[in-house]
Amino acid sequence: MAKNCLEYINELNDYLDGEIDSSLCAEIEAHIGECNNCRIMVDTMRQTVKLCREGKEEKLPESLEKKLNNLLKARWDKKFGKKS
């Protein structure tokens, strides 16, 4: 019985890293050959990994960095509570 998209998602990181057995690799490749949504997801993940490896660090403007840090802190505090 063929797997559905959600069942393949759990295997995608290992697939992209080349850390799955050849039969599962062939199965995933056949699936992404037929499923446009999964093909887009795999292509996007590949591009993200490539950009992270090859990208250069960019300094954010100080005001944007401060706003981003404050937003992240507020969300963290909301989800996990403030530190004492």
ZANU-110011 format. One record per residue (C-alpha): residue number from 1; residue in three letters; x, y, z. Coordinates in steps of 0.2 Angstrom, whole numbers, padded with zeros to 4 digits, always signed. Example, Ala and Ser with C-alpha at 12.3 -4.5 7.8 and 13.67 -1.06 7.14 Angstrom:
2
[site 1 ala [+0062 -0022 +0039]]
[site 2 ser [+0068 -0005 +0036]]
END
This chain:
84
[site 1 met [+0000 +0000 +0000]]
[site 2 ala [+0007 +0017 -0005]]
[site 3 lys [+0010 +0030 +0008]]
[site 4 asn [+0002 +0047 +0008]]
[site 5 cys [+0011 +0064 +0009]]
[site 6 leu [+0010 +0066 +0027]]
[site 7 glu [+0019 +0049 +0030]]
[site 8 tyr [+0033 +0054 +0018]]
[site 9 ile [+0036 +0071 +0027]]
[site 10 asn [+0043 +0062 +0042]]
[site 11 glu [+0057 +0055 +0030]]
[site 12 leu [+0061 +0070 +0020]]
[site 13 asn [+0076 +0077 +0031]]
[site 14 asp [+0084 +0060 +0030]]
[site 15 tyr [+0080 +0058 +0012]]
[site 16 leu [+0089 +0075 +0008]]
[site 17 asp [+0104 +0070 +0019]]
[site 18 gly [+0105 +0054 +0010]]
[site 19 glu [+0103 +0044 +0026]]
[site 20 ile [+0089 +0032 +0021]]
[site 21 asp [+0089 +0015 +0013]]
[site 22 ser [+0089 +0014 -0006]]
[site 23 ser [+0071 +0006 -0007]]
[site 24 leu [+0063 +0021 +0003]]
[site 25 cys [+0073 +0033 -0007]]
[site 26 ala [+0066 +0026 -0023]]
[site 27 glu [+0049 +0026 -0016]]
[site 28 ile [+0050 +0045 -0011]]
[site 29 glu [+0057 +0049 -0028]]
[site 30 ala [+0043 +0040 -0036]]
[site 31 his [+0031 +0050 -0025]]
[site 32 ile [+0038 +0067 -0028]]
[site 33 gly [+0038 +0063 -0047]]
[site 34 glu [+0020 +0062 -0046]]
[site 35 cys [+0015 +0074 -0032]]
[site 36 asn [+0017 +0092 -0036]]
[site 37 asn [+0015 +0098 -0018]]
[site 38 cys [+0028 +0086 -0011]]
[site 39 arg [+0040 +0091 -0026]]
[site 40 ile [+0038 +0109 -0021]]
[site 41 met [+0042 +0105 -0003]]
[site 42 val [+0057 +0095 -0007]]
[site 43 asp [+0064 +0109 -0019]]
[site 44 thr [+0060 +0122 -0006]]
[site 45 met [+0070 +0112 +0008]]
[site 46 arg [+0084 +0110 -0004]]
[site 47 gln [+0085 +0128 -0008]]
[site 48 thr [+0084 +0132 +0011]]
[site 49 val [+0098 +0121 +0015]]
[site 50 lys [+0109 +0128 +0000]]
[site 51 leu [+0105 +0146 +0006]]
[site 52 cys [+0110 +0142 +0024]]
[site 53 arg [+0126 +0134 +0018]]
[site 54 glu [+0131 +0147 +0005]]
[site 55 gly [+0123 +0163 +0012]]
[site 56 lys [+0133 +0177 +0020]]
[site 57 glu [+0128 +0184 +0036]]
[site 58 glu [+0119 +0201 +0035]]
[site 59 lys [+0118 +0214 +0049]]
[site 60 leu [+0100 +0220 +0052]]
[site 61 pro [+0097 +0238 +0055]]
[site 62 glu [+0098 +0241 +0074]]
[site 63 ser [+0080 +0247 +0075]]
[site 64 leu [+0074 +0231 +0066]]
[site 65 glu [+0084 +0220 +0076]]
[site 66 lys [+0077 +0228 +0092]]
[site 67 lys [+0059 +0226 +0086]]
[site 68 leu [+0062 +0208 +0081]]
[site 69 asn [+0071 +0203 +0098]]
[site 70 asn [+0056 +0212 +0107]]
[site 71 leu [+0043 +0202 +0097]]
[site 72 leu [+0052 +0186 +0100]]
[site 73 lys [+0054 +0189 +0118]]
[site 74 ala [+0035 +0194 +0120]]
[site 75 arg [+0030 +0178 +0111]]
[site 76 trp [+0042 +0167 +0122]]
[site 77 asp [+0035 +0175 +0138]]
[site 78 lys [+0017 +0172 +0132]]
[site 79 lys [+0021 +0154 +0128]]
[site 80 phe [+0033 +0149 +0142]]
[site 81 gly [+0030 +0163 +0155]]
[site 82 lys [+0042 +0176 +0160]]
[site 83 lys [+0059 +0171 +0169]]
[site 84 ser [+0060 +0176 +0187]]
END
